[in-house]
């Protein structure tokens, strides 16, 4: 957090620091009454997650999955194709429902 000059605190913009560390940036890219998607745009330089990833949360079952690497790339491509057709919220949620069988991690804090 940084002071915006008016005494208010605002989130610090992400990026690379002088010491080479990078911020781990989270961005909520979708939120409906059934699902939430958070994109992690950078998870560091250690090559484990160089492209970041996506966390998909099923609010009804309180389960989630984290996609990284090839899975994240495929998910990003699938989402791009889906939104090119301007889907309704129900159509988008139906697409995300295809991941519910893979969601094994309980949502504890979000």
C-alpha positions, 0 to 999 in steps of 0.5 A: 500500500502507498499513500496517495498524498491525501492521507488515503492508502491505495494498492501499490502498482505491481512491477519489478523492484530494484532488488529483482523481486516482482509483485504477485499481482492478483486481478479478479477477472470474473465474478458471478453469484456462482463463480469467481476467477482470479488471475495471477499475472506473475508468480516470480522468476523461478520458472514454476509459474512464469505465465502466472495462473488462474484460480477458479472458485465455485461459490456453491461448493466452496471449492477451487482449482488453480491452473498454471502452465499449459492448463492456464494457457489453454484456459486463457485461450478457451476464455478468449474464444468464449468471450468473442461470442459475447456469452451471457452470465449463464453461458459463462457459468456453464463453461466454468461448471466444466471445471467443478469436477477438478476442484478439490481444494476447499475455499477457506479464506477469500 
